[in-house]
Amino acid sequence: MANFVPQTPDNSPKRCFDLAVAVNAALRGDTANIGRLACAAGQNSVTVKDKRCRAGRLLFL
């Protein structure tokens, strides 16, 4: 996951590169997200449908 890019007026090539890396990571879905999940009583499985949840991703419940 990309690091935060500091909000400073720096306009160096490294800063532009760091910003591009962060934006591309966010567009790929490489972000930390929080959500809610409700399970009915007696339910023994749940399906998470979100395009950010795919092979190679980790979901903590």
Secondary structure, 3 states (H helix, E strand, C coil): CCCCCCCCCCCCHHHHHHHHHHHHHHHHCCCCCCCCCCCCCCCCCCCCCCCCCCCCCCCCC
